[in-house]
Amino acid sequence: MATTCLALAAAVIVSGAPVAAASAATSASAGKPRDVSDCFDGKCKITITKPVSFPLSSTLGFTTLSIARIGYTVEVKGTGPGASSSTQLSAGGNGSVGALTVRVLSITHNSATVRLAPSPH
């Protein structure tokens, strides 16, 4: 019984973090930020391990933003009714898609980290 309780306690704590935090970290590394609604206003940092698409405020020029790692570059594409724009950047690169500034912070063999921000008016 004591061994079972210790095993259960060990399963609940993963590297000192509660399971909920470990699950959130897993979902973030699966290609989406903890909550994609964080990116709706165009202001977030996202690490992707596979292509991801999410809704975007139309005030930024598009209604959907897609981000994909293509080798050692990242393609960011904004789409909306009658509108489409994309940019492909390497690590450290800056660009824009509509009224959205894109900066590729890093690219590895299995992930890419991108910072998004509304362009200054």
Order of alpha helices (4+ residues) and beta strands (2+ residues): alpha-beta-beta-alpha-beta-beta-beta-beta-beta-beta-beta-beta
